[in-house]
Amino acid sequence: MNKKYGIIVLIVLLLGVLAYFYTQKPHRDIGAEKVEFRLSSDTLLDQFISDEDAASSKFLDKTIVIFGSVTETNKNFLTLDDKI
């Protein structure tokens, strides 16, 4: 009976360790990454309007620089050219 509980505890601990390492991945250092795209807010918006799936796969997990005028700021976000 004790052997059965020991195995259960071991499995739970192993799952806990695996869950920890899965969720606690190192953060990206975007400042050190190579910029893959430089485009205006209008160009970015046009690409998403014309083909959202293609634009998503093109820009997802990439470092991009977007040019535009800041038209609104908030605690959690900013808006470029009243669009993005």
Sequence and secondary structure as in RCSB ss.txt:
>XXXX:A:sequence
MNKKYGIIVLIVLLLGVLAYFYTQKPHRDIGAEKVEFRLSSDTLLDQFISDEDAASSKFLDKTIVIFGSVTETNK
NFLTLDDKI
>XXXX:A:secstr
 HHHHHHHHHHHHHHHHHHHHHH      GGGS   EEEEHHHHHHHHHH HHHHHHHHTT  EEEE  EEEE S
S EEETTT 
